[in-house]
């Protein structure tokens, strides 16, 4: 069934529909990579794959345009795999169920994967549209952008030849990005002690759900709630008043997504049943008032459950609730060099009980100032080291320093003005892009990043604006054709 039949540009949407059928979780890009290699073979294009799994498809210049500077179109193969709790979906096997909803394309109960499936689709459309005038063209599709940038890290100098790179992984049509934040993960492992449940206890499960979640970089300044923080605040208050024992506490999923859902099973003295219910109703009303503007879908639930066999000791319950309360989350500093842009942020992404009596807490930090990125990462580490946790920092990735004098930027800005009658916004982005790593491997590379309008990325609310895909496509094609005229 052709879901997007009639949408323009037709080639881009037809390829996006095909891409939605192919499972492509981060670190599991084998199916989409094989499909891309087969695509190249079908269209008689040269293609190769490096040891990391990155795919490069090349297309010769339009006859007579061989002297045009070589261009690399770049997108990543993997997608963030998030779904609503009541959605049955296996990201390793099932296709994304995309559909049209007015001006938007969405998915049923899961992330859509337009980040960055729409970038892949546009690159493939350029490769197969014979009406576009262009110079030597290379399309680079990287693996594992979302969970480690391992494809970009592993990229070897000389894998591609172009000197201009157009990154197709941005989410705001009408904006051209010339810089991005660097980032690092901070992962905490807290060994805990359990005990057999004392007598005369009562158990409830508390749930927080209905939040928007979203991208931990691009959406961190939009005032969205973190389900772990909202849940833990209630538990901490109860523990201060009455004392409680935690049997389980889990929330969030991926390091680069704001936690949308969280739940805990807690145990307390039987005589406190009515107090807990009254306190919960008051807290739920408070939170609905606090979040009514930015999180109108917020839901808090409390229900009685069977008593668990074991719980955390009081000491470890106190440690966990105190540390989660103290752990920073959200915007830490705004930029003074680029007003209106977030400079530094941190995301309390996930809490999970794992094997070997360990609680795994995942966080991520971003900044366009490397020393501040490490400062906020160390702040998070210090909170958890105070309670005896083991803390590890990931390898991290560099930011991309803006170059306002970029030649390809000037061409892109002039192209946009001529096409649409007004200037695009030129800025840096707080989200991470692979461009900083490309610059390390290919010094002197001239780069910009641009894309259609996406909203709700990294959450099941992800959607792409149909009209902006058409505008972005016209802009991309015009940039390629302008380059042939300036050679």
URDAKA-V507285 format. One record per backbone hydrogen bond with DSSP energy under -0.5 kcal/mol. NH is the residue of the N-H (numbers start at 0). CO is the residue of the C=O. E is the energy in kcal/mol with one decimal. If there is no record, write none. Layout:
NH,CO,E ; NH,CO,E
This chain:
2,0,-1.1 ; 4,1,-0.9 ; 6,3,-2.2 ; 12,8,-2.0 ; 13,9,-2.3 ; 14,10,-2.2 ; 15,11,-2.2 ; 16,12,-2.2 ; 17,13,-1.5 ; 18,14,-2.5 ; 19,15,-2.1 ; 20,16,-0.6 ; 20,17,-1.1 ; 21,18,-1.7 ; 22,20,-0.6 ; 25,78,-0.8 ; 27,24,-2.2 ; 32,28,-2.7 ; 33,29,-2.3 ; 34,30,-2.1 ; 35,31,-2.3 ; 36,32,-2.3 ; 37,33,-2.2 ; 38,34,-2.3 ; 39,35,-2.3 ; 40,36,-1.9 ; 41,37,-2.7 ; 42,38,-1.9 ; 43,40,-1.3 ; 44,39,-3.1 ; 45,57,-0.7 ; 47,55,-2.0 ; 49,53,-2.0 ; 52,49,-1.2 ; 54,140,-2.6 ; 55,47,-2.8 ; 56,138,-2.4 ; 57,45,-2.7 ; 58,136,-2.8 ; 61,133,-2.6 ; 64,61,-2.8 ; 67,64,-1.7 ; 70,135,-2.4 ; 71,163,-2.9 ; 72,70,-0.5 ; 72,137,-2.9 ; 73,71,-0.5 ; 73,165,-2.3 ; 74,139,-2.1 ; 76,141,-3.5 ; 78,23,-1.7 ; 79,114,-0.5 ; 81,79,-0.8 ; 83,108,-2.3 ; 86,83,-2.0 ; 87,85,-0.5 ; 88,86,-0.8 ; 90,88,-0.7 ; 92,89,-1.6 ; 93,89,-3.5 ; 95,19,-3.0 ; 97,95,-1.4 ; 98,105,-2.4 ; 100,103,-3.1 ; 103,100,-1.8 ; 104,463,-2.1 ; 105,98,-2.7 ; 106,461,-0.5 ; 107,96,-2.0 ; 108,106,-1.2 ; 110,81,-2.0 ; 115,113,-0.9 ; 116,112,-2.3 ; 117,113,-1.7 ; 118,113,-0.6 ; 119,115,-1.9 ; 120,116,-2.4 ; 121,117,-2.0 ; 122,118,-2.0 ; 123,119,-2.4 ; 124,120,-2.1 ; 125,121,-2.0 ; 126,122,-1.9 ; 127,123,-1.4 ; 128,124,-1.7 ; 129,127,-0.8 ; 131,128,-1.0 ; 135,67,-0.7 ; 136,58,-2.5 ; 137,70,-2.4 ; 138,56,-3.2 ; 139,72,-2.6 ; 139,137,-0.6 ; 140,54,-3.0 ; 140,138,-0.5 ; 141,74,-1.9 ; 141,139,-0.6 ; 147,143,-0.7 ; 148,143,-1.6 ; 149,143,-1.1 ; 150,142,-1.4 ; 152,148,-2.6 ; 153,149,-2.3 ; 154,150,-0.8 ; 158,155,-1.8 ; 162,69,-1.1 ; 163,69,-1.4 ; 164,445,-2.7 ; 165,71,-3.1 ; 166,164,-0.7 ; 166,447,-2.7 ; 167,73,-3.0 ; 169,449,-0.6 ; 174,171,-1.6 ; 175,424,-3.4 ; 176,448,-3.0 ; 177,426,-1.9 ; 178,426,-0.5 ; 179,399,-1.3 ; 180,428,-1.2 ; 180,430,-0.9 ; 181,366,-2.8 ; 182,396,-1.5 ; 183,364,-2.3 ; 185,362,-2.0 ; 186,391,-2.9 ; 187,360,-3.1 ; 188,389,-2.9 ; 189,187,-0.5 ; 189,358,-2.7 ; 190,188,-0.6 ; 191,356,-2.5 ; 194,310,-2.4 ; 196,308,-1.3 ; 201,267,-2.5 ; 203,265,-2.1 ; 204,302,-3.0 ; 205,263,-2.8 ; 206,300,-2.6 ; 207,261,-3.0 ; 208,298,-2.5 ; 210,259,-1.1 ; 215,255,-2.1 ; 218,214,-1.9 ; 219,216,-0.6 ; 221,218,-1.7 ; 226,224,-0.6 ; 226,258,-2.2 ; 229,225,-2.4 ; 230,226,-2.4 ; 231,227,-2.8 ; 232,228,-2.1 ; 233,229,-1.2 ; 234,230,-2.1 ; 235,231,-3.1 ; 236,232,-2.0 ; 237,233,-2.3 ; 238,234,-2.6 ; 239,235,-2.2 ; 240,236,-1.9 ; 241,237,-3.1 ; 242,237,-1.1 ; 244,266,-2.5 ; 246,244,-0.5 ; 246,264,-3.0 ; 247,264,-1.5 ; 249,262,-2.8 ; 250,350,-2.1 ; 251,260,-2.3 ; 252,348,-0.6 ; 256,253,-1.6 ; 257,213,-2.6 ; 258,347,-0.5 ; 261,207,-2.3 ; 262,249,-3.1 ; 263,205,-2.1 ; 264,247,-1.8 ; 265,203,-2.5 ; 265,263,-0.5 ; 266,244,-2.8 ; 267,201,-2.2 ; 269,199,-2.0 ; 271,268,-2.2 ; 272,269,-1.6 ; 275,271,-2.6 ; 276,272,-1.9 ; 277,273,-2.4 ; 278,274,-2.9 ; 279,275,-2.5 ; 280,276,-2.2 ; 281,277,-2.1 ; 282,278,-2.5 ; 283,279,-3.0 ; 284,280,-1.8 ; 285,281,-2.1 ; 286,282,-2.8 ; 287,283,-2.2 ; 288,284,-1.6 ; 289,285,-2.6 ; 290,286,-2.7 ; 291,288,-0.7 ; 294,290,-2.9 ; 297,294,-1.8 ; 298,208,-3.0 ; 300,206,-2.3 ; 302,204,-1.9 ; 304,202,-1.8 ; 310,194,-2.0 ; 311,245,-3.0 ; 312,192,-1.9 ; 316,312,-2.6 ; 317,313,-2.5 ; 318,314,-2.1 ; 319,315,-2.6 ; 320,316,-2.3 ; 321,317,-2.4 ; 322,318,-2.4 ; 323,319,-2.4 ; 324,320,-1.7 ; 325,321,-2.3 ; 326,322,-2.0 ; 329,345,-3.5 ; 331,343,-2.8 ; 332,343,-2.0 ; 334,340,-3.2 ; 340,337,-2.0 ; 342,332,-2.2 ; 343,332,-2.2 ; 344,365,-2.4 ; 345,329,-2.1 ; 346,363,-2.9 ; 348,346,-1.2 ; 348,361,-1.6 ; 349,361,-1.7 ; 350,250,-2.5 ; 351,359,-2.3 ; 353,351,-0.6 ; 353,357,-3.1 ; 357,353,-1.1 ; 358,189,-2.2 ; 359,351,-3.4 ; 359,357,-0.5 ; 360,187,-2.9 ; 360,358,-0.6 ; 361,349,-2.5 ; 362,185,-1.6 ; 363,346,-1.7 ; 364,183,-3.2 ; 365,344,-2.3 ; 366,181,-2.3 ; 367,342,-1.2 ; 369,367,-0.5 ; 371,368,-0.6 ; 372,368,-2.1 ; 373,369,-1.9 ; 374,370,-1.8 ; 375,371,-2.3 ; 376,372,-1.7 ; 377,373,-2.6 ; 378,374,-1.8 ; 379,375,-2.0 ; 380,376,-2.2 ; 381,377,-2.6 ; 382,378,-1.7 ; 383,379,-1.5 ; 384,380,-2.2 ; 385,381,-1.5 ; 386,383,-0.9 ; 387,384,-1.6 ; 388,383,-2.2 ; 389,188,-2.9 ; 391,186,-2.5 ; 393,184,-2.8 ; 396,182,-2.5 ; 399,179,-2.0 ; 400,398,-0.6 ; 405,402,-1.9 ; 409,405,-1.7 ; 410,406,-1.8 ; 411,407,-2.4 ; 412,408,-2.7 ; 413,409,-2.2 ; 414,410,-2.4 ; 415,411,-2.2 ; 416,412,-2.3 ; 417,413,-2.3 ; 418,414,-2.3 ; 419,415,-2.7 ; 420,416,-2.1 ; 424,173,-2.6 ; 426,175,-2.2 ; 426,424,-0.5 ; 428,178,-2.0 ; 435,432,-0.7 ; 436,433,-0.7 ; 437,433,-1.9 ; 438,434,-2.4 ; 439,435,-1.2 ; 440,436,-1.6 ; 441,437,-2.7 ; 444,441,-1.9 ; 445,162,-2.4 ; 446,444,-0.6 ; 447,164,-1.6 ; 448,176,-1.9 ; 449,166,-2.2 ; 453,170,-1.8 ; 453,451,-0.6 ; 454,462,-2.4 ; 458,455,-1.2 ; 461,458,-2.0 ; 462,454,-2.4 ; 463,104,-1.9 ; 464,452,-2.8 ; 465,102,-2.5 ; 468,464,-1.1 ; 468,465,-0.6 ; 469,465,-1.1 ; 470,466,-1.7 ; 471,467,-2.8 ; 472,468,-2.2 ; 473,469,-2.1 ; 474,470,-2.2 ; 475,471,-2.7 ; 476,472,-2.6 ; 477,473,-2.3 ; 478,474,-2.2 ; 479,475,-2.0 ; 480,476,-2.2 ; 481,477,-2.5 ; 482,478,-1.9 ; 483,479,-1.0 ; 484,480,-1.0 ; 485,481,-1.4 ; 486,482,-0.7
